[in-house]
Amino acid sequence: MLVEAAWQPDGRAVALAFERSSQVMMLHLTSPQPSLSAQILPVDLPELRACSDPEGVRVRCMAWDPKGGRLAVGLAGSHPAAGQIALFATASRSIVSARFIGYARPRCLEPRPGANSSDAAAAAEGDGVGLAFKDGFKSGSLLAVRRGKAQISILPMYFTAAA
């Protein structure tokens, strides 16, 4: 079952995450619009398979930055980084490729006072989490992270040519 989809800003591909899968698939539109000719290919994201139970890893949300150079993936389930955001540098030539650049844990996703990390990950599971990038930040993008209905964190992301 599809749990999350995020369009690449230029509209040539959409990232797809499925229930009980540690893999993100990319649906590439192979012909000019309005054609719907497409191919679906896995994106190699080994960091998503970094746990002993790959079926327990879940992607809860995804977002592309407005320039298409970064993909943020919210992790859940049994992944060691559950409750964090995995960040990938992306390139799109004929197909999309991604390179892991690190994890982020915005303040709104931090464990609540007095909770251990497994309790925090479990609590975050029940809260709705959303991601959105904002363009116009001169040196990169701003990533907004929402948890539940009332908690929001803004992460300024500074991009260098090498990252």
C-alpha positions as CSV (number, residue, x, y, z in Angstrom):
1,M,0.0,0.0,0.0
2,L,1.3,3.5,-0.9
3,V,2.0,5.5,2.2
4,E,3.7,8.6,0.8
5,A,4.4,10.3,-2.5
6,A,6.5,13.4,-3.3
7,W,6.8,15.0,-6.7
8,Q,10.2,16.1,-8.0
9,P,9.9,19.9,-8.5
10,D,10.3,19.7,-12.3
11,G,7.5,17.2,-12.4
12,R,9.5,14.5,-14.2
13,A,9.4,12.0,-11.3
14,V,7.6,11.1,-8.2
15,A,9.1,9.4,-5.1
16,L,6.9,6.6,-3.7
17,A,7.1,4.9,-0.3
18,F,5.1,1.7,0.3
19,E,4.0,0.1,3.6
20,R,6.4,-2.5,5.0
21,S,9.2,-1.5,2.5
22,S,12.6,-0.1,3.3
23,Q,12.9,1.1,-0.3
24,V,11.8,4.2,-2.1
25,M,10.7,3.8,-5.6
26,M,10.9,6.5,-8.3
27,L,8.2,6.7,-11.0
28,H,10.0,8.4,-13.9
29,L,7.8,10.0,-16.6
30,T,9.8,9.1,-19.8
31,S,7.9,11.2,-22.4
32,P,7.0,14.8,-22.6
33,Q,3.7,15.9,-21.0
34,P,0.8,15.1,-21.4
35,S,2.1,11.6,-22.1
36,L,1.9,9.2,-19.1
37,S,4.6,6.8,-20.3
38,A,6.6,6.0,-17.2
39,Q,9.0,3.5,-15.7
40,I,9.4,2.7,-12.0
41,L,12.8,2.1,-10.5
42,P,14.1,1.7,-7.0
43,V,16.3,4.5,-5.6
44,D,19.3,3.1,-3.8
45,L,19.1,4.4,-0.2
46,P,21.1,1.9,1.8
47,E,20.6,4.0,5.0
48,L,16.9,3.0,5.0
49,R,18.0,-0.7,5.2
50,A,20.2,0.0,8.2
51,C,18.2,-2.1,10.7
52,S,17.9,-5.8,11.3
53,D,14.2,-5.9,10.4
54,P,13.9,-4.2,6.9
55,E,10.1,-4.7,7.0
56,G,9.9,-2.7,10.2
57,V,11.4,0.4,8.6
58,R,8.7,2.9,7.6
59,V,8.8,6.1,5.6
60,R,6.2,8.5,7.1
61,C,6.7,11.5,5.0
62,M,8.9,12.9,2.2
63,A,9.6,16.3,0.6
64,W,11.8,17.6,-2.2
65,D,13.4,21.0,-1.8
66,P,12.2,23.5,-4.5
67,K,15.4,23.1,-6.6
68,G,15.2,19.3,-6.6
69,G,18.6,18.9,-5.0
70,R,17.6,17.5,-1.7
71,L,15.1,14.9,-0.6
72,A,14.0,14.7,3.1
73,V,12.6,11.4,4.3
74,G,10.9,11.1,7.7
75,L,11.7,7.7,9.3
76,A,9.6,5.5,11.6
77,G,9.3,1.9,12.7
78,S,12.3,-0.2,13.8
79,H,15.0,1.9,12.1
80,P,17.7,3.1,14.5
81,A,17.0,6.7,13.4
82,A,13.2,6.4,13.8
83,G,11.8,9.8,14.6
84,Q,14.5,11.6,12.6
85,I,14.7,13.0,9.1
86,A,17.1,11.4,6.6
87,L,18.5,13.9,4.2
88,F,19.7,13.0,0.7
89,A,21.4,15.0,-2.0
90,T,19.7,14.2,-5.3
91,A,20.7,14.4,-9.0
92,S,18.5,13.9,-11.9
93,R,19.8,13.2,-15.3
94,S,17.9,10.4,-17.1
95,I,17.0,8.9,-13.7
96,V,17.1,10.2,-10.1
97,S,20.0,9.2,-7.9
98,A,20.5,10.0,-4.2
99,R,23.4,10.3,-1.8
100,F,22.9,10.2,1.9
101,I,24.1,13.4,3.6
102,G,22.9,12.9,7.2
103,Y,20.1,12.8,9.7
104,A,18.3,15.7,11.3
105,R,16.2,15.7,14.5
106,P,14.2,18.9,14.6
107,R,13.2,20.2,18.1
108,C,9.6,19.2,17.6
109,L,10.7,15.5,17.0
110,E,13.0,15.4,20.1
111,P,11.9,13.1,22.9
112,R,9.7,14.8,25.4
113,P,11.2,15.5,28.9
114,G,11.4,12.3,30.9
115,A,10.8,10.0,27.9
116,N,13.5,7.5,26.8
117,S,14.3,7.3,23.1
118,S,12.1,4.2,22.4
119,D,9.2,5.9,24.1
120,A,9.8,9.1,22.1
121,A,9.9,7.1,18.8
122,A,6.7,5.3,19.8
123,A,5.0,8.6,20.7
124,A,6.1,10.2,17.4
125,E,4.6,7.2,15.6
126,G,1.1,8.2,16.7
127,D,1.6,11.9,15.9
128,G,1.1,13.1,12.3
129,V,4.4,14.3,10.9
130,G,4.7,16.5,7.8
131,L,7.6,18.0,5.8
132,A,7.7,20.9,3.5
133,F,10.6,22.9,2.0
134,K,10.5,26.7,1.3
135,D,12.5,28.2,-1.5
136,G,14.1,31.6,-1.5
137,F,16.7,30.9,1.3
138,K,19.8,32.3,-0.4
139,S,22.3,29.5,0.7
140,G,19.9,26.6,0.5
141,S,16.3,25.9,1.7
142,L,14.2,26.0,4.8
143,L,12.7,22.7,5.9
144,A,9.5,22.9,8.0
145,V,8.7,19.9,10.1
146,R,5.3,19.5,11.7
147,R,4.5,17.0,14.5
148,G,0.9,16.6,15.5
149,K,-1.3,19.7,15.3
150,A,0.6,22.2,17.2
151,Q,4.4,21.6,17.0
152,I,6.5,23.0,14.2
153,S,10.3,23.3,13.7
154,I,12.1,25.2,11.0
155,L,15.5,24.0,9.9
156,P,17.7,26.3,7.8
157,M,19.6,24.1,5.5
158,Y,22.8,25.5,4.0
159,F,23.9,23.8,0.8
160,T,27.4,23.8,-0.5
161,A,28.4,22.8,-4.0
162,A,30.1,19.6,-2.7
163,A,27.1,18.5,-0.5
